[in-house]
Amino acid sequence: MVKMDYAMKNYPGKNFSESFDKKVKNLPEHIFLSGHFLKEISIFDNIYIEISGGYHSTITVILFYELGYKNIGLIHNNTKLQYSECLDNIQKLIYLTDYSLLFKNPNLKKKSMNLIMKESFQNIEKAKLHLKNYRDYFNCCKILKQTRNHKWNNDFLLDNSIIISSLIPYESYNRQMRLFELKKKDTYIRFHKKQNIFKGYPYRDLLIGNRIYSRKIYDKLFENKLKEYNLNIIHSGCKICPIRILFPIMLNNNDCSIKYNKIFNSKNKILLG
């Protein structure tokens, strides 16, 4: 695999084309868990994997299963807005691996789901003016995915545990920088203060050149692995999401975001389950 800093140094900000494949040698042929990462997490008695049912976390579970790991628990953040294909992937994984599954239900903070989503959708225009920090305008992500982390981890996870996160550096600039900080420290794990637990990031190094080129290279490898196990090829997320309106390229065929954007930004009202 080409070193991330080498590629960034030699091809800074370049718009990569097909010919770039010939310039960079030793392109990866498959997704794997590095020996360094596996050695670091070996000190923990219990391993949990955050599973959304999408491209990356699904393959993370598969890779641990192929290596014969038994002490694995799966954690699914139950936002109530998941794609059915993602839930189907999770069910297939449980049947295949016999791993246990824990559901993490969100704390809606005494708000209705309808109000939470409406507030975020009505901030889309503000977010367009501040794209660098666009997530600050969408509280739905924070409420549905983060509000229970600290207390929930203390209540439901066993001692001496680590949670494996499938963050990918090419998904966003913030994730790229966060994982690059780990790379500079030569580690795949960090103690997450807000969640009060150690977290591991096996895909820390999945970056060749820029993020667009890296997505082209690596997502194909994830797809190939999903096909190998006859799993749905789909990115995770909420089927009703203001971020997909902000970045239309993220819209899926069965996405409901366009419909609900019209609803939430009109005088009409609709109740979500």
Phi, psi and omega per residue, in radians:
M1 nan 2.397 3.138
V2 -1.241 2.376 3.120
K3 -1.134 2.388 -3.086
M4 -1.058 -0.799 -3.080
D5 -1.170 -0.556 3.095
Y6 -1.126 -0.833 -3.105
A7 -1.133 -0.729 -3.124
M8 -1.168 -0.632 -3.125
K9 -1.210 -0.707 -3.045
N10 -1.533 -0.327 -3.140
Y11 -2.342 0.952 -3.065
P12 -1.152 2.172 3.051
G13 1.104 0.330 -3.064
K14 -1.370 2.493 3.004
N15 -1.507 1.820 -2.988
F16 -1.371 2.454 3.098
S17 -2.028 -3.078 3.129
E18 -1.044 -0.555 -3.090
S19 -1.154 -0.312 -3.127
F20 -1.123 -0.496 3.100
D21 -0.977 -0.589 -3.104
K22 -1.374 -0.435 -3.119
K23 -1.391 -0.598 -3.104
V24 -1.761 2.082 -3.097
K25 -1.493 2.828 3.026
N26 1.027 0.805 3.037
L27 -1.088 2.512 -3.092
P28 -1.105 2.579 3.140
E29 -1.851 -0.309 3.115
H30 -2.783 2.879 3.095
I31 -1.526 2.383 3.136
F32 -2.601 2.880 3.062
L33 -1.714 2.152 -3.054
S34 -1.219 2.662 3.121
G35 -1.096 -0.631 3.110
H36 -1.064 -0.796 3.123
F37 -1.080 -0.824 -3.104
L38 -1.110 -0.628 3.110
K39 -1.169 -0.701 -3.121
E40 -1.132 -0.699 -3.086
I41 -1.443 -0.112 -3.095
S42 -1.189 -0.258 -3.136
I43 -1.367 -0.177 -3.101
F44 -1.665 2.460 -3.137
D45 -1.353 -0.512 -3.042
N46 -2.291 2.318 -3.129
I47 -2.059 2.226 3.059
Y48 -2.051 2.510 3.118
I49 -2.095 2.182 3.030
E50 -1.247 2.121 -3.042
I51 -2.149 2.121 3.111
S52 -1.817 -0.335 -3.072
G53 1.623 0.035 3.131
G54 -1.595 -2.983 -3.077
Y55 -0.781 -1.046 -2.838
H56 -1.433 -0.841 -3.104
S57 -1.184 -0.555 3.102
T58 -1.095 -0.762 3.129
I59 -1.213 -0.572 3.076
T60 -1.001 -0.802 3.107
V61 -1.066 -0.773 -3.135
I62 -1.044 -0.752 -3.098
L63 -1.138 -0.711 3.078
F64 -1.144 -0.696 3.119
Y65 -1.092 -0.757 -3.131
E66 -1.133 -0.472 3.119
L67 -1.486 -0.008 3.055
G68 1.478 0.312 3.128
Y69 -1.210 2.368 -3.138
K70 -1.938 -0.568 -3.038
N71 -1.477 0.984 -3.069
I72 -2.029 2.334 2.983
G73 -2.105 2.493 3.129
L74 -1.804 2.434 3.117
I75 -2.087 2.132 3.125
H76 -2.047 2.178 3.107
N77 -1.416 1.873 -3.001
N78 -1.511 1.479 -3.089
T79 -1.354 -0.210 -3.067
K80 1.315 -0.031 -3.087
L81 -2.105 0.347 -3.079
Q82 -1.251 2.717 2.995
Y83 -1.251 2.454 -3.138
S84 -1.081 -0.559 3.131
E85 -1.135 -0.597 3.104
C86 -1.210 -0.732 3.104
L87 -1.120 -0.629 3.092
D88 -1.117 -0.713 3.090
N89 -1.054 -0.718 -3.129
I90 -1.114 -0.732 3.114
Q91 -1.091 -0.703 3.117
K92 -1.150 -0.646 3.123
L93 -1.141 -0.732 3.134
I94 -1.089 -0.748 3.125
Y95 -1.122 -0.688 -3.115
L96 -1.252 -0.819 -2.962
T97 -1.685 -0.415 -3.029
D98 1.136 0.411 3.064
Y99 -1.321 2.625 3.094
S100 -1.345 2.713 -3.113
L101 -2.233 2.240 3.054
L102 -1.942 2.317 3.080
F103 -1.703 2.303 3.058
K104 -1.893 1.863 -3.122
N105 -1.551 2.432 -3.058
P106 -1.257 2.670 2.998
N107 -1.663 1.852 -3.047
L108 -1.362 0.009 3.088
K109 0.957 0.762 3.073
K110 1.127 0.307 3.065
K111 -1.821 2.715 3.044
S112 -1.422 2.679 3.077
M113 -1.021 -0.653 3.137
N114 -1.029 -0.801 -3.110
L115 -1.193 -0.725 -3.138
I116 -1.030 -0.817 -3.108
M117 -1.232 -0.669 -3.129
K118 -1.077 -0.775 -3.140
E119 -1.049 -0.694 -3.130
S120 -1.259 -0.752 3.139
F121 -1.098 -0.584 -3.132
Q122 -1.336 -0.057 3.089
N123 -1.761 0.094 -3.082
I124 -1.030 -0.787 -3.114
E125 -1.112 -0.655 3.085
K126 -1.148 -0.697 -3.128
A127 -1.120 -0.563 3.128
K128 -1.076 -0.491 -3.128
L129 -1.472 -0.180 -3.094
H130 -2.414 1.045 -3.032
L131 -1.090 -0.515 -3.120
K132 -1.101 -0.570 3.140
N133 -2.131 0.674 -3.019
Y134 -1.045 -0.526 -3.110
R135 -1.142 -0.372 3.129
D136 -1.107 -0.338 -3.078
Y137 -1.666 -0.023 -3.089
F138 -2.107 1.539 -3.113
N139 -1.231 -0.245 -3.134
C140 -1.020 -0.701 3.120
C141 -1.091 -0.787 -3.099
K142 -1.133 -0.732 -3.091
I143 -1.279 -0.784 -3.049
L144 -1.349 -0.434 -3.007
K145 -2.042 -0.286 -2.984
Q146 -2.165 -0.286 -2.936
T147 -1.169 -0.439 -3.073
R148 -1.758 0.038 -2.945
N149 -0.945 -1.017 -3.001
H150 -1.104 -1.008 -3.097
K151 -1.122 -0.708 -3.121
W152 -1.082 -0.770 3.123
N153 -1.047 -0.744 3.139
N154 -1.138 -0.636 -3.060
D155 -1.386 -0.609 -2.933
F156 -2.001 -0.303 -3.092
L157 -1.678 2.553 3.137
L158 -1.281 2.817 3.124
D159 -1.161 2.781 3.135
N160 0.907 0.946 -3.091
S161 -2.003 2.779 3.004
I162 -2.346 2.488 3.072
I163 -1.817 2.246 3.119
I164 -1.619 2.154 3.126
S165 -1.894 2.413 -3.102
S166 -1.715 0.625 3.072
L167 -1.042 2.441 -3.129
I168 -2.037 2.306 -3.082
P169 -1.142 -0.425 -3.107
Y170 -1.523 0.036 -3.124
E171 -1.347 -0.542 3.123
S172 -2.846 2.820 3.135
Y173 -1.107 -0.731 -3.120
N174 -1.084 -0.730 3.129
R175 -1.198 -0.653 3.091
Q176 -1.025 -0.824 -3.110
M177 -1.199 -0.684 3.141
R178 -1.086 -0.760 -3.131
L179 -1.305 -0.525 3.095
F180 -1.156 -0.582 3.079
E181 -1.083 -0.680 3.090
L182 -1.155 -0.691 3.138
K183 -1.072 -0.730 3.132
K184 -1.103 -0.518 3.124
K185 -1.564 0.020 3.133
D186 0.988 0.824 3.107
T187 -2.515 2.734 3.089
Y188 -1.897 0.005 -3.072
I189 -2.222 2.751 3.040
R190 -2.656 2.738 3.063
F191 -1.538 2.108 -3.107
H192 -1.582 1.855 -3.042
K193 -1.107 -0.759 -3.102
K194 -1.124 -0.603 -3.135
Q195 -1.646 -0.142 3.100
N196 1.003 0.793 -3.133
I197 -2.793 2.750 3.039
F198 -1.365 2.500 3.093
K199 -2.246 2.535 -3.139
G200 -2.056 2.531 -3.060
Y201 -2.236 1.532 -3.044
P202 -1.164 -0.377 -3.073
Y203 -1.761 0.467 -3.116
R204 -0.897 -0.658 -2.970
D205 -1.737 0.187 -3.074
L206 -1.394 1.204 3.113
L207 -2.579 2.119 3.084
I208 -2.208 2.009 -3.109
G209 1.216 -2.127 3.133
N210 -1.803 3.066 -3.024
R211 -1.209 -0.626 -3.126
I212 -1.104 -0.796 3.138
Y213 -1.165 -0.719 -3.134
S214 -1.072 -0.711 3.110
R215 -1.054 -0.728 -3.140
K216 -1.065 -0.737 -3.102
I217 -1.272 -0.915 -2.965
Y218 -1.409 -0.659 -3.130
D219 -1.068 -0.548 3.081
K220 -1.125 -0.660 3.119
L221 -1.189 -0.680 3.067
F222 -1.112 -0.737 3.117
E223 -1.044 -0.756 -3.126
N224 -1.060 -0.676 -3.141
K225 -1.231 -0.669 3.084
L226 -1.088 -0.729 3.128
K227 -1.108 -0.632 -3.139
E228 -1.017 -0.589 -3.127
Y229 -1.830 0.204 3.113
N230 0.986 0.781 3.136
L231 -1.815 2.754 -3.131
N232 -1.176 2.350 3.122
I233 -1.638 1.704 -3.073
I234 -2.716 2.478 3.017
H235 -1.424 2.528 -3.122
S236 -1.353 3.063 3.141
G237 2.456 -3.105 3.110
C238 -1.629 2.419 3.141
K239 -1.270 -0.182 2.993
I240 -2.157 1.824 -2.987
C241 -2.565 2.163 3.137
P242 -1.157 -0.461 -3.139
I243 -1.132 -0.543 3.136
R244 -1.264 -0.412 3.032
I245 -1.350 -0.674 3.112
L246 -1.123 -0.663 3.125
F247 -2.168 1.464 -3.031
P248 -0.986 -0.401 3.136
I249 -1.080 -0.323 -3.119
M250 -1.479 -0.159 -3.086
L251 -1.138 2.377 3.067
N252 -1.736 2.925 -3.112
N253 -1.072 -0.641 -3.100
N254 -1.775 0.455 -3.114
D255 -1.348 2.413 3.132
C256 -1.799 0.098 -3.007
S257 -1.121 -0.697 -3.131
I258 -1.097 -0.779 3.136
K259 -1.052 -0.838 -3.077
Y260 -1.307 -0.426 3.049
N261 -1.102 -0.716 3.104
K262 -1.145 -0.656 -3.111
I263 -1.240 -0.861 -3.063
F264 -1.222 -0.386 3.133
N265 -1.829 0.429 3.028
S266 -2.232 -3.078 -3.133
K267 -1.456 -0.135 3.133
N268 -1.246 2.744 3.122
K269 -2.264 2.515 3.075
I270 -2.514 2.512 -3.118
L271 -1.772 2.300 3.025
L272 -1.569 2.709 -3.141
G273 -1.148 nan nan
